[in-house]
Amino acid sequence: MIDVRNLQRTFKLGPRILQALNGVSLSVAEGEFVSIMGPSGAGKSTLLHIMGALDRPSSGSVFFQGEDIFSLPEARLPAFRNRNIGFVFQFHYLLTEFTALENVLLANMIGGKTRREDEARAEQILGQVGLADRIHHKPGELSGGEQQRVAVARALVTSPRVVLADEPTGNLDTGTGQEVFELLRHFNRERNITFILVTHNESLSSQCDRIVRMIDGRILPS
């Protein structure tokens, strides 16, 4: 489904050039659940952001189902992301003035759909992540685990082909983190959604289909 070829990503920091990715190549099959591990600064998040078209590589290519996504005009990338990619981050980034339901609805509304079309879908997905009785609560009224479940529902409501999760359990205690991971795994298996998970958690990584290890902007040989 995703084929990353010889990615390079450099950042200019004053007089210094930082090589965040240095010749990264990676293929991920449809329905696979892949963990990416490595120390801070290894390039994990940079790789995830490029795979999700949130950032562009300095050179190299990312093919999604055979199409080079960075050959698309810049104006088409938001629609590509909204249609194909779901994102879950370490910080849930919920809008505090909106309810759980409204936060989930935003993803589809950005995609040009109406609230009436998608409210039932949003309620359904919130029920599936265990929040059927919390849909009208605002983030401040939810626990950390519940807030992350809302973030998972927001990522899934558009029926993405791929979900990119960057340390989604990093701010949660061990038990709650395992619950959120099992939720992701459930959707991976039930819907054949491809998941790519960046984590420092060896226990969670061991439950994935495959572990990809990175250091200094490179993928280590398996």
Backbone as CSV, one residue per row, in Angstrom:
resi,resn,N_x,N_y,N_z,CA_x,CA_y,CA_z,C_x,C_y,C_z
1,MET,0.819,-1.208,0.000,0.000,0.000,0.000,0.856,1.262,0.000
2,ILE,1.896,1.295,0.855,2.785,2.445,0.935,4.200,1.986,0.599
3,ASP,4.841,2.714,-0.294,6.198,2.381,-0.703,7.040,3.652,-0.631
4,VAL,7.916,3.700,0.353,8.804,4.849,0.568,10.151,4.528,-0.061
5,ARG,10.645,5.443,-0.897,11.874,5.173,-1.634,12.914,6.270,-1.432
6,ASN,13.984,5.897,-0.763,15.181,6.735,-0.628,14.864,8.161,-0.166
7,LEU,14.098,8.251,0.931,13.733,9.569,1.436,14.920,10.259,2.084
8,GLN,15.086,11.514,1.723,16.035,12.416,2.366,15.240,13.618,2.880
9,ARG,15.550,14.030,4.119,14.916,15.259,4.626,15.944,16.019,5.445
10,THR,16.233,17.220,4.988,17.188,18.069,5.691,16.489,19.342,6.159
11,PHE,16.956,19.859,7.268,16.469,21.128,7.810,17.670,22.042,8.018
12,LYS,17.511,23.308,7.694,18.576,24.279,7.911,18.342,24.990,9.229
13,LEU,19.279,24.868,10.142,19.211,25.510,11.446,20.368,26.497,11.547
14,GLY,20.114,27.736,11.111,21.200,28.714,11.060,22.256,28.240,10.083
15,PRO,23.496,28.153,10.533,24.560,27.691,9.624,24.616,26.166,9.505
16,ARG,23.847,25.461,10.340,23.907,23.998,10.379,22.858,23.373,9.475
17,ILE,23.181,22.214,8.923,22.230,21.405,8.173,21.962,20.138,8.973
18,LEU,20.707,19.936,9.339,20.312,18.749,10.094,19.744,17.717,9.128
19,GLN,20.323,16.530,9.105,19.863,15.439,8.242,18.888,14.590,9.054
20,ALA,17.584,14.861,8.904,16.578,14.128,9.685,16.320,12.741,9.115
21,LEU,16.322,12.614,7.783,16.185,11.319,7.118,17.302,11.189,6.105
22,ASN,17.891,9.993,6.053,19.067,9.798,5.200,18.932,8.483,4.431
23,GLY,18.185,8.549,3.319,18.049,7.377,2.455,17.111,6.320,2.993
24,VAL,15.961,6.741,3.518,15.011,5.801,4.115,14.130,5.172,3.033
25,SER,14.055,3.859,3.021,13.153,3.113,2.142,12.368,2.129,3.002
26,LEU,11.067,2.044,2.738,10.196,1.198,3.558,8.933,0.881,2.770
27,SER,8.512,-0.372,2.830,7.236,-0.770,2.226,6.315,-1.309,3.315
28,VAL,5.052,-0.908,3.256,4.042,-1.350,4.216,2.867,-1.909,3.429
29,ALA,2.473,-3.141,3.754,1.396,-3.815,3.033,0.032,-3.382,3.559
30,GLU,-0.971,-3.541,2.735,-2.343,-3.245,3.153,-2.725,-4.135,4.330
31,GLY,-3.299,-3.526,5.373,-3.748,-4.268,6.541,-2.658,-4.581,7.544
32,GLU,-1.438,-4.150,7.281,-0.332,-4.436,8.196,-0.366,-3.458,9.376
33,PHE,0.125,-3.916,10.517,0.261,-3.066,11.710,1.746,-3.010,12.036
34,VAL,2.366,-1.870,11.727,3.817,-1.721,11.819,4.163,-0.740,12.935
35,SER,5.157,-1.102,13.729,5.689,-0.213,14.752,7.028,0.337,14.282
36,ILE,7.232,1.645,14.479,8.521,2.275,14.215,9.107,2.718,15.545
37,MET,10.302,2.217,15.844,10.945,2.508,17.124,12.326,3.111,16.895
38,GLY,12.798,3.838,17.906,14.134,4.411,17.858,14.249,5.513,18.884
39,PRO,15.467,5.948,19.183,15.656,7.025,20.161,15.126,8.351,19.644
40,SER,14.960,9.301,20.551,14.557,10.648,20.145,15.561,11.188,19.136
41,GLY,15.035,11.832,18.089,15.902,12.373,17.049,16.271,11.387,15.965
42,ALA,15.697,10.178,16.008,16.030,9.160,15.002,15.373,9.444,13.660
43,GLY,14.348,10.299,13.637,13.649,10.610,12.391,12.288,9.957,12.273
44,LYS,11.798,9.352,13.351,10.533,8.605,13.309,9.351,9.506,12.946
45,SER,9.207,10.610,13.665,8.072,11.498,13.414,8.187,12.175,12.056
46,THR,9.405,12.527,11.665,9.609,13.123,10.339,9.148,12.161,9.253
47,LEU,9.510,10.893,9.396,9.076,9.886,8.424,7.564,9.775,8.395
48,LEU,6.941,9.752,9.564,5.485,9.630,9.633,4.810,10.827,8.968
49,HIS,5.316,12.015,9.238,4.715,13.218,8.662,4.827,13.227,7.140
50,ILE,5.933,12.752,6.617,6.086,12.702,5.154,5.165,11.639,4.568
51,MET,5.050,10.475,5.203,4.138,9.447,4.700,2.699,9.938,4.686
52,GLY,2.360,10.829,5.615,1.011,11.374,5.661,0.846,12.660,4.886
53,ALA,1.878,13.062,4.127,1.840,14.274,3.299,1.625,15.534,4.127
54,LEU,2.063,15.499,5.395,2.077,16.714,6.210,3.354,17.511,5.976
55,ASP,4.356,16.856,5.435,5.640,17.480,5.116,6.133,16.885,3.804
56,ARG,7.017,17.586,3.149,7.593,17.090,1.897,9.033,16.651,2.123
57,PRO,9.482,15.617,1.422,10.887,15.231,1.520,11.773,16.195,0.746
58,SER,13.042,16.254,1.140,14.008,17.015,0.345,14.253,16.303,-0.973
59,SER,14.234,14.974,-0.939,14.284,14.161,-2.155,13.738,12.785,-1.811
60,GLY,13.491,11.983,-2.846,12.882,10.682,-2.645,11.389,10.714,-2.938
61,SER,10.744,9.568,-2.824,9.339,9.441,-3.220,8.547,8.642,-2.194
62,VAL,7.248,8.940,-2.138,6.302,8.134,-1.360,5.170,7.737,-2.302
63,PHE,5.026,6.445,-2.528,3.955,5.937,-3.384,2.837,5.380,-2.513
64,PHE,1.626,5.818,-2.802,0.436,5.317,-2.124,-0.410,4.603,-3.158
65,GLN,-0.513,3.291,-3.013,-1.210,2.459,-3.997,-0.733,2.771,-5.417
66,GLY,0.589,2.895,-5.561,1.197,3.069,-6.868,1.295,4.492,-7.363
67,GLU,0.722,5.453,-6.650,0.760,6.851,-7.089,1.749,7.632,-6.237
68,ASP,2.650,8.350,-6.884,3.601,9.200,-6.177,2.848,10.415,-5.647
69,ILE,2.641,10.461,-4.317,1.759,11.496,-3.773,2.357,12.893,-3.941
70,PHE,3.681,12.994,-4.009,4.278,14.315,-4.135,4.392,14.769,-5.585
71,SER,3.844,13.961,-6.495,3.658,14.436,-7.860,2.324,15.175,-7.991
72,LEU,1.482,15.078,-6.958,0.199,15.782,-6.969,0.431,17.272,-6.749
73,PRO,-0.414,18.120,-7.331,-0.324,19.549,-7.027,-0.556,19.788,-5.535
74,GLU,0.093,20.784,-4.993,-0.024,21.089,-3.563,-1.481,21.239,-3.137
75,ALA,-2.290,21.823,-4.007,-3.694,22.068,-3.667,-4.502,20.780,-3.500
76,ARG,-3.998,19.655,-4.044,-4.739,18.398,-3.940,-4.350,17.561,-2.728
77,LEU,-3.265,17.933,-2.050,-2.800,17.132,-0.930,-3.771,17.121,0.259
78,PRO,-4.411,18.252,0.621,-5.378,18.183,1.724,-6.502,17.189,1.453
79,ALA,-7.009,17.146,0.224,-8.077,16.200,-0.110,-7.561,14.766,-0.057
80,PHE,-6.312,14.558,-0.489,-5.716,13.224,-0.394,-5.646,12.772,1.053
81,ARG,-5.173,13.653,1.940,-5.067,13.299,3.356,-6.442,13.010,3.945
82,ASN,-7.399,13.864,3.672,-8.731,13.699,4.262,-9.391,12.414,3.798
83,ARG,-9.126,12.011,2.580,-9.771,10.826,2.008,-9.088,9.525,2.428
84,ASN,-7.767,9.572,2.648,-7.013,8.322,2.801,-6.317,8.120,4.141
85,ILE,-6.003,9.206,4.855,-5.123,9.107,6.011,-5.834,9.591,7.268
86,GLY,-5.716,8.814,8.351,-6.134,9.262,9.670,-4.903,9.476,10.529
87,PHE,-4.961,10.473,11.417,-3.820,10.798,12.269,-4.223,10.736,13.737
88,VAL,-3.369,10.116,14.544,-3.512,10.144,16.003,-2.154,10.548,16.559
89,PHE,-2.155,11.571,17.423,-0.902,12.084,17.952,-0.814,11.855,19.466
90,GLN,0.365,12.106,20.019,0.552,11.965,21.458,-0.372,12.917,22.207
91,PHE,-0.480,14.137,21.723,-1.399,15.113,22.293,-2.653,15.100,21.421
92,HIS,-3.784,14.980,22.057,-5.016,14.710,21.314,-5.474,15.867,20.444
93,TYR,-5.075,17.109,20.766,-5.429,18.277,19.963,-6.942,18.409,19.756
94,LEU,-7.706,18.153,20.806,-9.146,18.382,20.738,-9.425,19.861,20.981
95,LEU,-10.464,20.368,20.354,-10.874,21.754,20.577,-11.702,21.806,21.858
96,THR,-11.219,22.564,22.822,-11.788,22.506,24.172,-13.219,23.015,24.252
97,GLU,-13.618,23.883,23.332,-14.969,24.452,23.401,-16.004,23.561,22.723
98,PHE,-15.564,22.504,22.073,-16.468,21.600,21.360,-16.631,20.300,22.123
99,THR,-17.791,19.658,21.938,-18.029,18.356,22.548,-17.247,17.270,21.815
100,ALA,-17.243,16.077,22.404,-16.600,14.944,21.737,-17.194,14.735,20.351
101,LEU,-18.515,14.776,20.249,-19.189,14.586,18.967,-18.759,15.647,17.964
102,GLU,-18.724,16.897,18.383,-18.357,17.983,17.477,-16.898,17.869,17.040
103,ASN,-16.011,17.456,17.942,-14.609,17.258,17.572,-14.463,16.188,16.509
104,VAL,-15.225,15.110,16.624,-15.161,14.039,15.634,-15.774,14.488,14.309
105,LEU,-16.850,15.245,14.378,-17.522,15.720,13.167,-16.636,16.637,12.329
106,LEU,-15.707,17.332,12.976,-14.882,18.296,12.247,-14.145,17.668,11.073
107,ALA,-13.668,16.437,11.250,-12.902,15.794,10.173,-13.725,15.672,8.905
108,ASN,-14.980,15.263,9.036,-15.825,15.125,7.858,-16.296,16.472,7.331
109,MET,-16.521,17.433,8.221,-16.950,18.752,7.773,-15.855,19.426,6.959
110,ILE,-14.586,19.213,7.356,-13.466,19.745,6.576,-13.450,19.123,5.189
111,GLY,-13.896,17.861,5.121,-13.946,17.166,3.842,-15.100,17.584,2.962
112,GLY,-15.908,18.564,3.412,-16.967,19.101,2.575,-18.328,18.472,2.787
113,LYS,-18.457,17.612,3.791,-19.743,16.982,4.049,-20.516,17.795,5.080
114,THR,-21.809,17.525,5.203,-22.633,18.286,6.116,-22.767,17.570,7.444
115,ARG,-23.118,18.315,8.467,-23.285,17.731,9.797,-24.388,16.688,9.782
116,ARG,-25.469,16.958,9.070,-26.580,16.006,9.047,-26.156,14.673,8.440
117,GLU,-25.350,14.733,7.398,-24.867,13.509,6.751,-24.068,12.633,7.704
118,ASP,-23.260,13.265,8.540,-22.243,12.523,9.261,-22.442,12.404,10.758
119,GLU,-23.452,13.039,11.315,-23.631,12.970,12.764,-23.881,11.534,13.218
120,ALA,-24.696,10.803,12.481,-24.956,9.408,12.853,-23.676,8.581,12.779
121,ARG,-22.855,8.839,11.773,-21.583,8.125,11.633,-20.656,8.444,12.812
122,ALA,-20.588,9.716,13.195,-19.736,10.114,14.308,-20.215,9.486,15.615
123,GLU,-21.513,9.458,15.838,-22.062,8.832,17.038,-21.734,7.334,17.053
124,GLN,-21.822,6.714,15.882,-21.528,5.287,15.789,-20.069,5.003,16.151
125,ILE,-19.149,5.781,15.602,-17.735,5.517,15.849,-17.375,5.824,17.294
126,LEU,-18.007,6.848,17.896,-17.765,7.130,19.309,-18.289,5.979,20.178
127,GLY,-19.390,5.386,19.768,-19.885,4.214,20.473,-18.912,3.051,20.364
128,GLN,-18.313,2.899,19.196,-17.387,1.786,18.983,-16.095,1.938,19.781
129,VAL,-15.725,3.173,20.121,-14.535,3.365,20.958,-14.903,3.465,22.436
130,GLY,-16.156,3.160,22.753,-16.579,3.073,24.152,-17.035,4.365,24.776
131,LEU,-17.486,5.334,23.961,-17.875,6.638,24.494,-19.317,6.997,24.158
132,ALA,-20.166,6.003,24.019,-21.554,6.269,23.639,-22.259,7.210,24.609
133,ASP,-21.900,7.132,25.889,-22.557,7.961,26.895,-21.775,9.237,27.206
134,ARG,-20.749,9.547,26.391,-19.915,10.726,26.663,-19.842,11.669,25.466
135,ILE,-20.698,11.458,24.477,-20.545,12.196,23.218,-20.791,13.692,23.362
136,HIS,-21.566,14.093,24.368,-21.866,15.518,24.533,-20.993,16.166,25.604
137,HIS,-19.967,15.455,26.068,-19.033,16.012,27.037,-17.897,16.730,26.313
138,LYS,-17.441,17.822,26.907,-16.286,18.541,26.361,-15.004,17.916,26.895
139,PRO,-13.864,18.167,26.233,-12.614,17.521,26.642,-12.282,17.670,28.120
140,GLY,-12.569,18.837,28.700,-12.276,19.057,30.108,-13.075,18.167,31.041
141,GLU,-14.133,17.565,30.520,-14.971,16.673,31.322,-14.617,15.207,31.098
142,LEU,-13.582,14.950,30.309,-13.176,13.585,29.979,-11.803,13.280,30.573
143,SER,-11.566,12.010,30.882,-10.246,11.591,31.341,-9.267,11.620,30.168
144,GLY,-7.963,11.467,30.475,-6.958,11.441,29.417,-7.196,10.316,28.432
145,GLY,-7.548,9.141,28.946,-7.829,8.012,28.074,-9.047,8.246,27.202
146,GLU,-10.085,8.882,27.777,-11.285,9.179,26.998,-10.991,10.212,25.919
147,GLN,-10.181,11.200,26.243,-9.814,12.195,25.239,-9.063,11.543,24.070
148,GLN,-8.184,10.592,24.389,-7.458,9.929,23.308,-8.393,9.038,22.493
149,ARG,-9.411,8.479,23.120,-10.407,7.703,22.372,-11.176,8.602,21.405
150,VAL,-11.454,9.825,21.816,-12.090,10.788,20.902,-11.160,11.049,19.715
151,ALA,-9.862,11.200,19.986,-8.890,11.427,18.913,-8.844,10.240,17.961
152,VAL,-8.956,9.022,18.504,-8.994,7.828,17.651,-10.259,7.844,16.794
153,ALA,-11.387,8.181,17.394,-12.644,8.243,16.637,-12.559,9.284,15.530
154,ARG,-11.951,10.423,15.829,-11.785,11.475,14.817,-10.941,10.975,13.650
155,ALA,-9.897,10.186,13.941,-9.040,9.652,12.882,-9.769,8.639,12.025
156,LEU,-10.725,7.917,12.609,-11.385,6.811,11.917,-12.685,7.194,11.218
157,VAL,-13.256,8.342,11.563,-14.604,8.662,11.090,-14.665,8.835,9.574
158,THR,-13.547,9.183,8.943,-13.546,9.359,7.486,-13.269,8.051,6.743
159,SER,-13.208,6.935,7.487,-12.915,5.617,6.902,-11.603,5.625,6.123
160,PRO,-10.495,6.004,6.784,-9.213,6.081,6.088,-8.675,4.701,5.743
161,ARG,-7.794,4.647,4.758,-7.115,3.405,4.415,-5.933,3.156,5.348
162,VAL,-5.343,4.253,5.841,-4.144,4.182,6.685,-4.336,5.102,7.882
163,VAL,-3.898,4.646,9.057,-3.844,5.502,10.238,-2.392,5.598,10.680
164,LEU,-1.910,6.836,10.822,-0.564,7.112,11.291,-0.674,7.608,12.730
165,ALA,-0.055,6.881,13.657,-0.192,7.184,15.081,1.186,7.488,15.669
166,ASP,1.368,8.713,16.144,2.656,9.165,16.662,2.600,9.231,18.183
167,GLU,3.159,8.219,18.844,3.166,8.117,20.304,1.759,8.302,20.891
168,PRO,0.757,7.572,20.410,-0.623,7.810,20.865,-0.867,7.435,22.320
169,THR,0.039,6.650,22.921,-0.122,6.276,24.326,0.915,6.951,25.214
170,GLY,1.683,7.886,24.649,2.807,8.472,25.375,2.434,9.224,26.631
171,ASN,1.219,9.781,26.686,0.790,10.555,27.856,-0.148,9.771,28.763
172,LEU,-0.265,8.474,28.530,-1.221,7.660,29.283,-0.495,6.695,30.206
173,ASP,-1.157,6.308,31.293,-0.580,5.283,32.157,-0.579,3.948,31.418
174,THR,0.136,2.977,31.969,0.352,1.716,31.270,-0.951,1.017,30.902
175,GLY,-1.864,0.923,31.859,-3.125,0.223,31.600,-3.972,0.914,30.560
176,THR,-4.092,2.241,30.655,-4.891,2.995,29.688,-4.234,2.957,28.315
177,GLY,-2.896,3.024,28.297,-2.176,2.933,27.027,-2.429,1.610,26.328
178,GLN,-2.458,0.527,27.103,-2.743,-0.782,26.520,-4.157,-0.827,25.965
179,GLU,-5.110,-0.212,26.659,-6.494,-0.178,26.187,-6.598,0.569,24.858
180,VAL,-5.910,1.702,24.748,-5.939,2.467,23.495,-5.277,1.667,22.380
181,PHE,-4.156,1.008,22.680,-3.501,0.175,21.674,-4.431,-0.935,21.197
182,GLU,-5.113,-1.601,22.130,-6.028,-2.684,21.754,-7.171,-2.162,20.893
183,LEU,-7.572,-0.927,21.124,-8.597,-0.303,20.291,-8.093,-0.150,18.856
184,LEU,-6.863,0.326,18.708,-6.275,0.457,17.372,-6.160,-0.912,16.703
185,ARG,-5.709,-1.887,17.457,-5.544,-3.234,16.919,-6.888,-3.812,16.471
186,HIS,-7.936,-3.518,17.218,-9.272,-3.999,16.859,-9.680,-3.476,15.484
187,PHE,-9.495,-2.171,15.260,-9.890,-1.603,13.968,-8.990,-2.091,12.851
188,ASN,-7.738,-2.351,13.158,-6.828,-2.931,12.177,-7.334,-4.285,11.706
189,ARG,-7.743,-5.112,12.634,-8.168,-6.468,12.286,-9.582,-6.503,11.712
190,GLU,-10.482,-5.711,12.272,-11.877,-5.758,11.840,-12.099,-5.095,10.491
191,ARG,-11.332,-4.048,10.190,-11.572,-3.262,8.976,-10.406,-3.308,7.996
192,ASN,-9.372,-4.051,8.354,-8.196,-4.153,7.496,-7.556,-2.790,7.240
193,ILE,-7.631,-1.902,8.230,-6.977,-0.600,8.126,-5.490,-0.787,8.415
194,THR,-4.660,-0.174,7.613,-3.224,-0.209,7.825,-2.855,0.782,8.921
195,PHE,-2.068,0.330,9.896,-1.625,1.203,10.982,-0.101,1.276,10.998
196,ILE,0.416,2.487,11.145,1.847,2.698,11.351,1.984,3.483,12.649
197,LEU,2.614,2.858,13.630,2.666,3.362,14.997,4.095,3.725,15.377
198,VAL,4.324,4.982,15.740,5.598,5.387,16.325,5.460,5.305,17.839
199,THR,6.370,4.587,18.480,6.299,4.431,19.933,7.671,4.114,20.499
200,HIS,7.856,4.438,21.782,9.035,4.004,22.532,8.721,2.766,23.372
201,ASN,7.476,2.312,23.318,7.006,1.251,24.201,7.290,-0.123,23.588
202,GLU,8.278,-0.818,24.129,8.656,-2.138,23.606,7.520,-3.141,23.755
203,SER,6.761,-3.037,24.851,5.665,-3.975,25.071,4.607,-3.849,23.992
204,LEU,4.259,-2.621,23.619,3.272,-2.420,22.559,3.842,-2.847,21.212
205,SER,5.089,-2.518,20.951,5.706,-2.890,19.672,5.708,-4.396,19.462
206,SER,5.924,-5.132,20.543,5.976,-6.589,20.434,4.647,-7.189,20.012
207,GLN,3.561,-6.408,20.130,2.231,-6.882,19.746,1.878,-6.509,18.303
208,CYS,2.798,-5.821,17.617,2.563,-5.415,16.227,3.019,-6.524,15.279
209,ASP,2.644,-6.406,14.021,3.054,-7.390,13.015,4.547,-7.326,12.727
210,ARG,5.109,-6.110,12.834,6.509,-5.918,12.460,7.051,-4.696,13.173
211,ILE,8.315,-4.755,13.556,8.988,-3.615,14.172,10.055,-3.100,13.217
212,VAL,9.995,-1.807,12.921,11.019,-1.132,12.127,11.809,-0.251,13.083
213,ARG,13.124,-0.427,13.130,13.950,0.344,14.061,14.768,1.381,13.288
214,MET,14.808,2.600,13.860,15.519,3.706,13.226,16.567,4.283,14.161
215,ILE,17.619,4.806,13.573,18.622,5.563,14.308,19.293,6.518,13.331
216,ASP,19.501,7.761,13.775,20.239,8.762,12.977,19.681,8.903,11.558
217,GLY,18.363,8.876,11.439,17.734,9.094,10.142,17.769,7.930,9.198
218,ARG,18.132,6.771,9.694,18.210,5.569,8.856,17.413,4.438,9.494
219,ILE,16.981,3.497,8.652,16.344,2.284,9.127,17.413,1.215,9.298
220,LEU,17.413,0.592,10.468,18.390,-0.466,10.730,17.996,-1.740,9.991
221,PRO,18.955,-2.518,9.542,18.628,-3.810,8.910,17.862,-4.693,9.881
222,SER,16.878,-5.429,9.373,16.077,-6.291,10.252,16.804,-7.617,10.483
